[in-house]
Amino acid sequence: MRFRSSVAFVGFAVVLAFSSKAHAFERQWHAGIDLGYANLFGDQGSSGYGGGGHLVYGLSDTFNALLYVDASRHGSVDTNVWSGGAGIAYTLDVARAVPYVGLLAGGYKLTGNPSQVAPGFQIALGLDYQIERNWAVGLDLRMHTIFAKDPLGSAAYATTFLRLEYQWGF
């Protein structure tokens, strides 16, 4: 047991020693594309593929304003989900790997049977890795709650997207 603790401590020290400083600043812009997997849960549940874009603005070195636009196709229930959201995220930018957690409010358009427009919100968790000063790649997980009318009713929707973004303005 003591050996495992020592190995973990040495590994942590090595990561800290060789991690480059993150390049996140106030007034920094991020624009990117997102591609991946989406899932509708519940009676009308179905998985599918989707994508979108995002725009982020650094309010401070720890808080970012977020804007997301996404679409996904769910073939087994013949439904498309279009979504847009705006919100805020807390980032922890101490190394090249930058984790974040955010909350967004937005709207959804569900096409299919029945088609409808509904409000909702999103909880975002993600991790971006800065390849170099202007480019980052990452993984974005968002859990959506859609407040649709009957017969669909409130629905849970999840997206897991890989992202590529360009950063500027520092």
C-alpha positions in Angstrom: 0.0 0.0 0.0 2.8 2.4 0.9 4.5 1.7 -2.5 1.2 2.7 -4.4 1.0 5.9 -2.4 4.7 6.7 -3.3 4.1 6.0 -7.0 1.0 8.2 -7.0 2.8 11.0 -5.4 5.8 10.8 -7.8 3.4 10.6 -10.8 1.5 13.7 -9.5 4.8 15.6 -9.0 6.0 14.7 -12.5 2.7 15.9 -14.1 2.9 19.2 -12.2 6.6 19.7 -13.0 6.1 19.2 -16.8 2.7 20.8 -17.3 2.8 24.0 -19.2 0.9 27.0 -17.9 -2.6 27.5 -19.4 -3.1 30.5 -21.7 -6.6 31.5 -20.5 -7.1 35.2 -19.9 -9.8 37.8 -19.5 -11.4 38.9 -22.7 -10.2 35.7 -24.5 -12.5 34.4 -27.3 -13.0 30.7 -28.2 -14.9 29.6 -31.4 -15.2 25.9 -32.2 -17.0 23.0 -33.7 -18.5 20.0 -31.9 -19.2 16.5 -33.2 -20.4 13.4 -31.4 -23.1 11.3 -29.9 -26.6 12.4 -28.6 -29.2 10.4 -26.6 -32.9 11.1 -25.9 -34.1 9.3 -22.8 -37.6 8.1 -21.8 -40.5 6.5 -23.8 -39.3 8.3 -27.0 -35.7 7.4 -26.3 -33.2 7.1 -29.1 -29.5 7.6 -29.7 -28.1 9.5 -32.7 -25.3 11.6 -33.9 -25.0 15.4 -33.9 -22.8 18.4 -34.0 -22.8 22.1 -33.6 -20.7 25.1 -32.7 -19.8 27.1 -29.7 -18.6 30.6 -28.9 -17.0 31.4 -25.5 -15.9 34.7 -24.0 -13.6 35.0 -21.0 -15.3 37.2 -18.5 -12.3 36.6 -16.1 -9.6 34.0 -15.8 -12.1 31.7 -14.0 -15.5 32.5 -15.6 -16.6 32.3 -19.2 -19.8 33.3 -21.0 -21.0 30.4 -23.2 -23.1 30.2 -26.4 -23.9 26.8 -28.0 -25.9 25.8 -31.0 -26.4 22.1 -31.7 -28.4 19.6 -33.8 -28.8 15.9 -33.6 -30.6 13.2 -35.7 -32.4 10.3 -34.0 -33.4 7.9 -36.8 -35.2 5.2 -34.8 -37.8 7.7 -33.6 -37.6 9.9 -36.7 -36.7 13.0 -34.6 -34.3 15.9 -35.0 -33.3 17.9 -32.0 -32.2 21.5 -32.5 -30.9 23.4 -29.5 -29.4 26.7 -28.6 -28.2 27.8 -25.2 -26.4 30.7 -23.4 -24.9 30.6 -19.9 -21.8 30.7 -17.8 -19.0 28.3 -16.9 -16.4 28.1 -14.1 -13.0 27.0 -15.4 -9.9 25.8 -13.6 -7.1 26.9 -15.8 -3.9 25.9 -14.0 -2.3 23.7 -16.7 -2.8 22.8 -20.4 -5.8 20.6 -19.4 -8.6 23.0 -18.5 -11.7 21.4 -16.8 -15.0 23.4 -16.7 -18.5 23.2 -15.4 -21.4 25.3 -16.6 -25.1 26.1 -16.6 -27.0 27.2 -19.7 -30.6 28.2 -20.4 -32.0 27.8 -23.9 -34.5 26.6 -26.3 -35.2 23.4 -28.3 -37.0 22.5 -31.5 -38.0 18.9 -31.9 -39.0 17.9 -35.3 -40.9 14.6 -36.0 -44.1 13.4 -34.6 -45.1 15.7 -32.8 -43.0 18.7 -33.7 -42.7 21.4 -31.0 -40.6 24.2 -29.6 -39.8 24.1 -25.9 -37.6 25.8 -23.3 -34.9 24.0 -21.3 -31.6 24.1 -19.5 -28.2 22.4 -19.7 -25.5 21.4 -17.3 -22.1 21.2 -19.0 -19.0 19.4 -17.9 -15.9 19.4 -20.0 -12.2 19.2 -20.4 -10.2 21.1 -23.0 -6.5 20.5 -23.7 -4.6 23.4 -25.2 -2.4 22.1 -28.0 -0.7 25.4 -28.3 -1.6 29.1 -27.6 -4.4 29.4 -30.2 -5.7 25.8 -30.6 -7.5 23.4 -28.1 -9.3 20.1 -28.3 -11.7 18.8 -25.8 -14.6 16.7 -24.6 -17.9 18.3 -23.7 -20.7 16.4 -21.8 -24.0 18.2 -21.5 -27.2 17.0 -19.8 -30.3 18.8 -21.1 -33.7 19.0 -19.6 -36.4 19.9 -22.2 -39.8 21.2 -20.9 -41.9 20.1 -23.8 -45.7 19.8 -23.9 -47.6 16.5 -24.0 -47.4 13.9 -25.5 -43.6 14.2 -25.2 -43.6 16.0 -21.8 -40.4 16.9 -20.1 -37.5 15.0 -21.6 -33.9 14.3 -20.7 -31.4 14.6 -23.5 -27.6 14.1 -23.4 -24.8 15.1 -25.7 -21.2 13.9 -25.7 -19.2 15.9 -28.2 -15.5 16.1 -29.2 -14.5 19.7 -29.8 -11.9 21.7 -31.7 -11.6 25.4 -31.0 -9.6 28.4 -32.0 -8.7 31.0 -29.3 -7.7 34.6 -29.7 -7.8 38.0 -28.0 -5.1 37.8 -25.4 
